[in-house]
Amino acid sequence: MNGAILRRRGPLRMAQNSAKPILLLVDDDVLITETLSFILSQEFEVHIAKSRPQAIELVRQLTVPPQLALVDLGLPPLPHRPEEGFHLVTELLAHSPEMKILILSGQNEGSHARHARSLGAADFIAKPCDPQDLKSHLFNALETRKAEIDAKTAGDLGMIGNSAPIGKMRNQIISYASAPYPVLIEGESGSGKELVAVQLHRLSKKSKAPFLALNCAAISPTLVEPTLFGYSKGAFTGAISDRSGYFEDAGEGVLFLDEIGELPLDLQAKLLRVLENGEYQRVGETQTRKSYARVITATNRDLRQETHYKRFRSDLYHRLSVFTINVPSLRELGEDRMLLLEFFRDFYSTRGNSDLFYLDDEATVRWQNYHFPGNVRELRNIIIRLSIKYAGQTVDLDQLEGELDTGKSNEMLAGSLIPVDPESQQELARKHLQSQQNFSLDHTLKQWEQSYVEAALKVTHGNVSQAAKLLGINRTTLYSRMEASEKIQD
């Protein structure tokens, strides 16, 4: 497929015209950002943010997402804790899965490095760092990113595996590819949902038509409508000319809407109208336009449950899920983990012109039993590091263990979230009331809420959308409660 056809458009404002790679630098230390900006500005177009919200807003305003991000873990409002940095890694990858994120942090405990990598960070660099070493890390990440995109565009990063779940998914892709109807792709973060969408398009009869991708979780709610449908000059502040939207630019190709569960309710009705009769209007226009694009969506949430709680329209869900494909997690793939190891090891060793590494027997068993919370994205990043650090060597158990996120498994943590039966709850409450002299229901409820929020974020390895799903609340509600909790702690 022509690489120009397979593309990801950004929201509204054009990035600066520059042949330099775009680098997002996120750190609240002004001295560090000014120094690094000066050092790196000759080779990179540097954009600076001091906090997670500022970084996300900056990325949303760029038409072309940054190819690279250099992120400090300790960001405000909790600069001495890594949670904000972890959350930012997840959000940046939701916005642009191809982005290479490097952690540059003084919080260089091994567990922090492993957890950042399990979330999808490509590398972890401890402060202070030699400028030339930092540049070397950045250029290596840039080359890896280019190789991965070239391989994906050429179809070389296809569905690897012989397990029953992969076989079922592969057959579904083949069966649904040429049909004109919507497809809903379900699966955990990092499992490869966009790759499934790309394969559906590649195997269709309209594979030469455009493929446009938009992540609904990575764009400001106020920009979703003009981004999807376009707008006319003067429709809102900053609309200085007419502009087409995703539906128009997709033509007769595919519009892939990732994290569709995050689409605001008021826009769900407008999307439903497009799916029903192809009709839409640009913001600020009364003229009705027609879309001929095929809509493919993806989510890591349970949309059936979302419709039950009125957070997602049931009629839209049924329109989107004419066909449904479930992307299995790595935990379900058994021996396919070894096939993926061999595939990516060969790919990155060839790209880096290095000898292959191998796992010894104990490391092989550990690899097969590891739960891979970050799915294929985490597996791929582990292999990249092993290929660089142990080229031509045999990796033992201790060496492999140093690359894994060895915190409690999702299952263990999830079990702690299951509430006891009502009678037991009442008995616990009675004993608590009798043992407390100055009991405060508000304080107790806030403590419980904070515990559940923190547990959900651990279960989902910092993925706010998945944590919100686990807690049964909206993502924006979870953000509000996280901010309130941080204020209390301060």
C-alpha positions in Angstrom: 0.0 0.0 0.0 1.1 3.5 -0.7 2.3 5.1 2.5 0.7 8.4 1.6 -2.7 6.7 1.7 -2.3 5.2 5.2 -2.2 8.3 7.4 -3.3 9.8 10.7 -4.6 13.3 10.6 -4.4 15.7 13.5 -7.1 18.2 14.7 -6.9 21.8 13.6 -3.7 23.8 13.8 -0.8 23.2 11.4 2.6 22.4 13.0 5.5 24.6 12.0 6.8 23.8 8.5 10.1 22.0 9.3 12.0 19.0 8.1 13.2 18.4 11.6 11.6 15.6 13.7 9.2 17.0 16.3 10.1 16.4 19.9 7.8 17.0 22.9 9.8 17.8 26.0 7.8 17.6 29.3 9.5 18.7 32.5 8.6 21.3 35.1 12.2 22.3 35.7 12.7 25.5 33.6 16.5 25.1 33.8 16.3 21.6 32.3 13.8 22.5 29.6 15.8 25.6 28.5 19.1 23.7 28.5 17.7 20.7 26.6 15.9 22.9 24.1 19.1 24.8 23.4 21.1 21.6 23.0 18.5 19.7 20.9 17.0 22.5 18.8 19.5 22.1 16.0 18.3 18.6 15.3 14.7 18.7 16.5 11.7 21.0 16.5 11.2 21.2 20.3 7.9 21.8 21.9 7.9 22.3 25.7 5.2 21.5 28.3 5.5 21.7 32.1 2.6 19.4 33.1 0.5 16.5 31.8 -2.6 18.6 30.9 -0.4 21.1 29.2 1.4 18.4 27.2 -1.9 16.8 26.1 -3.3 20.2 25.0 -0.2 21.0 23.1 -0.3 17.7 21.2 -3.9 18.1 20.4 -3.2 21.5 18.8 -0.6 20.0 16.4 -1.7 18.7 13.0 1.3 16.3 13.0 1.9 14.5 16.3 5.4 14.6 17.7 7.5 11.6 16.6 9.3 11.7 19.9 8.6 12.6 23.5 11.0 13.1 26.3 9.1 12.9 29.6 10.0 13.4 33.2 8.0 11.1 35.6 7.8 13.7 38.4 5.4 16.2 37.2 3.1 18.7 39.0 1.0 18.6 41.1 3.0 15.7 42.6 6.6 16.2 41.4 8.0 13.7 43.9 5.9 10.8 42.7 5.8 9.1 39.3 2.0 8.8 38.7 1.7 11.9 36.5 4.4 10.7 34.2 2.9 7.2 34.0 -0.5 8.7 33.1 1.1 10.9 30.4 2.9 7.9 28.8 -0.5 6.2 28.4 -2.3 9.3 27.1 0.4 10.1 24.5 0.4 6.6 23.1 -3.4 6.8 22.9 -3.0 9.9 20.8 -0.3 8.5 18.6 0.7 4.8 19.0 3.7 5.4 16.7 5.2 8.0 19.1 8.4 6.9 20.8 8.4 8.0 24.4 11.7 8.2 26.3 11.6 8.8 30.1 14.3 11.2 31.4 13.9 11.2 35.1 15.7 11.5 38.5 13.2 8.9 39.8 15.3 6.1 38.5 14.3 3.2 40.7 14.2 0.0 38.7 10.5 -0.6 39.4 9.7 2.8 37.9 11.7 2.1 34.8 10.1 -1.3 34.3 6.6 0.1 34.8 7.1 2.9 32.4 8.3 0.4 29.8 5.3 -1.9 30.4 3.1 1.1 29.7 4.8 1.6 26.3 7.8 3.8 27.0 10.6 3.0 24.6 13.5 3.8 26.9 14.4 5.1 30.4 17.3 7.5 30.9 18.4 8.5 34.3 19.2 12.1 35.1 21.8 13.6 34.7 22.5 12.4 31.1 25.3 13.3 28.8 23.9 15.4 25.9 25.5 13.3 23.2 24.2 10.1 24.8 20.7 11.7 24.9 20.9 12.5 21.2 22.0 9.0 20.5 19.0 7.6 22.3 16.6 9.9 20.5 18.0 9.2 17.0 17.9 5.4 17.7 14.3 5.7 18.7 13.5 7.7 15.6 15.1 5.1 13.4 13.2 2.3 15.1 9.9 4.3 14.7 10.6 4.7 10.9 11.4 1.0 10.5 8.2 0.0 12.3 6.0 2.4 10.2 7.6 1.2 6.9 7.1 -2.4 7.9 3.4 -1.8 8.9 2.8 0.1 5.6 4.3 -2.8 3.6 2.2 -5.3 5.5 5.2 -7.0 7.1 3.9 -6.6 10.7 0.9 -8.8 10.2 -0.9 -11.1 12.6 1.7 -13.5 14.0 0.5 -16.6 15.8 -1.0 -20.1 15.5 -3.2 -20.0 18.6 -7.0 -20.5 18.4 -7.7 -16.8 19.3 -5.4 -15.5 16.6 -6.8 -18.0 14.1 -10.3 -16.8 14.9 -9.4 -13.2 14.6 -7.5 -13.7 11.3 -10.5 -15.5 9.8 -12.8 -12.7 10.9 -10.6 -10.1 9.3 -10.7 -12.0 6.0 -14.4 -12.5 6.2 -15.3 -8.9 7.1 -12.7 -7.0 4.9 -14.8 -6.6 1.8 -18.1 -6.0 3.4 -19.2 -2.3 3.5 -20.5 -2.5 7.0 -19.0 -1.0 10.3 -16.7 -3.1 12.4 -16.2 -2.7 16.1 -12.8 -3.9 17.3 -12.5 -4.7 21.1 -9.4 -5.3 23.1 -7.0 -4.1 25.7 -4.5 -1.2 25.2 -1.4 -2.3 23.4 -3.0 -5.4 21.9 -3.0 -4.1 18.3 -6.5 -2.9 17.5 -5.3 -0.3 15.0 -3.3 -3.0 13.2 -6.6 -5.0 12.8 -8.2 -1.9 11.3 -5.3 -1.5 8.9 -5.6 -5.2 7.8 -9.3 -4.8 7.2 -8.6 -1.9 4.9 -5.7 -3.6 3.2 -7.6 -6.7 2.3 -10.7 -4.8 1.1 -11.6 -4.0 -2.5 -10.9 -0.3 -1.7 -7.4 -0.7 -0.3 -6.1 2.2 -2.5 -8.6 4.6 -1.0 -7.6 6.7 2.1 -7.3 5.3 5.6 -7.8 8.0 8.2 -7.4 7.4 12.0 -8.6 9.5 14.9 -8.4 8.7 18.6 -11.5 10.0 20.3 -9.8 10.0 23.7 -6.9 12.2 22.5 -8.8 15.2 21.2 -10.6 18.0 23.1 -14.4 17.4 23.2 -14.9 20.9 21.7 -12.8 19.9 18.7 -14.3 16.6 17.9 -17.2 17.8 15.8 -15.2 20.2 13.6 -12.5 17.6 13.2 -14.9 14.9 12.1 -17.3 17.0 10.0 -15.3 20.1 9.0 -16.3 23.7 9.5 -16.9 26.9 7.5 -15.1 30.2 7.8 -16.2 32.1 10.9 -18.0 29.2 12.5 -16.0 29.8 15.7 -13.0 31.7 16.9 -10.0 30.7 14.9 -11.9 29.3 11.9 -10.3 31.6 9.4 -11.1 29.5 6.4 -13.3 26.6 5.3 -12.0 23.2 6.1 -13.0 19.7 5.4 -13.3 17.0 8.1 -12.3 13.4 8.4 -15.5 12.1 6.8 -15.0 14.2 3.7 -11.3 13.5 3.4 -11.8 9.7 3.9 -13.8 9.7 0.6 -14.7 6.1 -0.1 -12.0 4.7 2.1 -12.0 4.0 5.9 -12.4 6.3 8.8 -11.0 4.5 11.9 -12.3 6.0 15.2 -10.2 4.6 18.1 -11.5 4.7 21.7 -15.0 5.3 20.4 -16.3 4.9 23.9 -14.9 8.4 24.7 -17.0 10.1 22.1 -19.3 12.7 23.8 -22.9 11.8 24.0 -24.1 14.8 22.0 -21.9 13.8 19.1 -23.0 10.2 19.2 -26.3 11.2 17.7 -24.5 13.0 14.8 -22.3 9.9 14.2 -25.4 7.8 14.2 -27.0 9.9 11.5 -23.9 9.5 9.3 -24.1 5.7 9.8 -27.8 5.6 9.0 -27.9 7.7 5.8 -24.4 9.1 5.2 -25.6 12.7 5.9 -23.7 15.3 7.9 -23.1 19.0 8.0 -19.9 21.1 8.5 -20.0 23.2 11.7 -21.4 26.6 10.7 -23.2 25.3 7.6 -26.7 24.3 6.7 -25.7 22.4 3.6 -26.1 18.7 3.9 -23.1 16.6 2.7 -22.8 12.9 2.0 -20.2 10.5 3.3 -19.2 7.3 1.6 -16.6 6.2 4.1 -16.6 2.9 5.9 -16.5 3.4 9.6 -14.3 1.1 11.8 -14.2 1.7 15.5 -12.2 0.4 18.4 -12.5 0.4 22.2 -10.9 -1.0 25.3 -14.2 -0.5 27.2 -17.2 -2.8 27.5 -19.7 -0.8 25.3 -22.6 -3.1 26.3 -22.1 -2.1 29.9 -21.7 1.5 28.9 -25.1 1.4 27.2 -26.6 -0.1 30.3 -25.4 2.9 32.4 -26.5 5.3 29.6 -23.0 6.4 28.9 -23.1 5.2 25.3 -26.1 5.2 23.0 -27.5 1.7 22.5 -28.7 2.5 19.0 -25.2 3.7 18.0 -23.6 0.6 19.6 -25.8 -1.7 17.5 -24.9 0.3 14.3 -21.2 0.1 15.1 -21.1 -3.6 16.0 -22.6 -5.1 12.8 -19.3 -7.0 12.9 -17.3 -7.4 16.1 -13.7 -8.5 16.4 -12.0 -9.2 19.7 -8.3 -8.7 19.8 -6.9 -11.2 22.4 -4.5 -10.2 25.1 -1.0 -11.8 25.2 -2.1 -13.7 28.3 -4.5 -15.7 26.0 -1.9 -16.6 23.3 0.2 -19.3 24.9 3.0 -20.4 22.6 2.4 -17.5 20.3 4.5 -15.4 22.7 7.6 -17.4 21.5 6.6 -16.8 17.9 6.3 -13.1 18.6 9.6 -13.1 20.4 11.3 -14.7 17.3 9.5 -12.4 14.8 10.4 -9.1 16.6 13.9 -10.3 17.5 14.7 -11.1 13.9 13.1 -7.8 12.8 15.0 -5.5 15.2 18.3 -7.5 14.9 18.1 -7.1 11.1 17.3 -3.4 11.4 20.2 -2.8 13.9 22.6 -5.1 12.0 23.3 -7.0 15.2 23.5 -10.7 16.2 20.4 -12.4 17.6 20.0 -12.9 21.4 18.6 -16.1 22.9 16.8 -16.9 26.1 18.2 -19.7 28.3 15.8 -22.4 29.6 14.8 -20.6 32.8 14.3 -17.2 31.0 12.2 -19.0 28.3 9.8 -20.4 31.0 9.6 -16.9 32.6 8.8 -15.4 29.2 6.0 -17.9 28.6 4.5 -17.3 32.1 4.8 -13.5 32.2 1.4 -11.7 32.1 2.5 -8.8 29.7 0.2 -6.0 31.1 1.2 -3.8 28.1 0.5 -6.6 25.6 2.3 -6.6 22.2 3.5 -3.0 22.7 5.3 -4.0 25.9 6.6 -7.2 24.3 8.1 -5.3 21.4 9.8 -2.7 23.6 11.3 -5.5 25.7 12.7 -7.2 22.6 14.2 -3.9 21.4 16.1 -3.5 24.6 17.3 -7.1 24.7 18.5 -6.8 21.1 20.6 -3.8 22.0 21.9 -4.9 25.4 22.5 -8.6 24.7 23.2 -8.9 21.0 24.7 -12.3 20.3 24.3 -13.4 23.9 22.2 -15.8 25.9 19.9 -14.0 28.3 19.5 -15.6 31.7 16.6 -15.3 34.1 18.0 -12.4 36.1 18.8 -10.4 33.0 15.3 -10.9 31.6 13.7 -10.2 35.0 15.3 -6.8 34.9 13.2 -5.9 31.9 9.8 -7.0 33.2 7.2 -5.2 35.2 7.2 -7.5 38.2 4.5 -5.8 40.3 1.3 -7.6 41.4 -0.6 -9.0 38.5 -3.9 -7.6 37.3 -5.7 -10.6 38.6 -4.4 -10.3 42.1 -5.2 -6.6 42.3 -8.6 -7.0 40.7 -9.6 -9.6 43.3 -9.1 -7.0 46.0 -11.7 -4.8 44.3 -14.5 -7.3 44.7 -16.8 -6.1 47.5 -18.1 -8.4 50.2 -21.8 -9.3 50.5 -24.2 -6.7 52.0 -24.5 -8.5 55.4 -20.7 -8.6 55.8 -20.5 -5.0 54.8 -23.0 -4.0 57.4 -21.2 -6.0 60.1 -17.9 -4.3 59.2 -19.6 -0.9 59.3 -21.1 -1.6 62.7 -17.7 -2.6 64.2 -16.1 0.4 62.7 -18.7 2.8 64.1 -18.4 1.3 67.5 -14.6 1.6 67.6 -14.5 5.2 66.4 -15.2 8.1 68.7 -15.1 10.9 66.1 -16.4 9.1 63.0 -16.9 11.1 59.8 -18.8 9.4 57.0 -17.5 11.9 54.4 -13.9 11.3 55.4 -14.4 7.5 55.4 -16.1 7.6 52.0 -13.3 9.8 50.6 -10.7 7.3 51.9 -12.5 4.4 50.3 -12.9 6.3 47.0 -9.2 7.1 47.0 -8.2 3.5 47.7 -10.4 2.3 44.8 -9.1 4.9 42.4 -5.5 4.0 43.2 -6.2 0.3 43.0 -7.9 0.7 39.6 -5.0 2.6 38.3 -2.6 -0.1 39.5 -4.8 -2.8 37.9 -4.8 -1.0 34.5 -1.1 0.1 34.8 -2.0 3.8 34.7 -4.5 3.6 31.8 -7.1 6.2 32.9 -9.7 5.0 30.4 -9.5 1.4 31.5 -9.5 2.5 35.2 -12.6 4.5 34.6 -14.2 1.5 32.9 -13.3 -0.7 35.9 -14.8 1.7 38.3 -17.9 2.2 36.3 -17.5 6.0 35.8 -16.7 8.4 33.0 -13.0 9.2 32.3 -13.6 12.9 33.0 -15.2 12.0 36.3 -12.1 9.9 37.2 -9.8 12.8 36.3 -11.9 15.1 38.6 -11.6 12.7 41.5 -7.9 12.2 41.0 -7.4 15.9 41.1 -9.5 16.2 44.2 -7.5 13.5 45.9 -4.2 15.2 45.0 -5.4 18.5 46.5 -6.3 16.7 49.8 -2.9 15.1 49.9 -1.2 18.4 49.3 
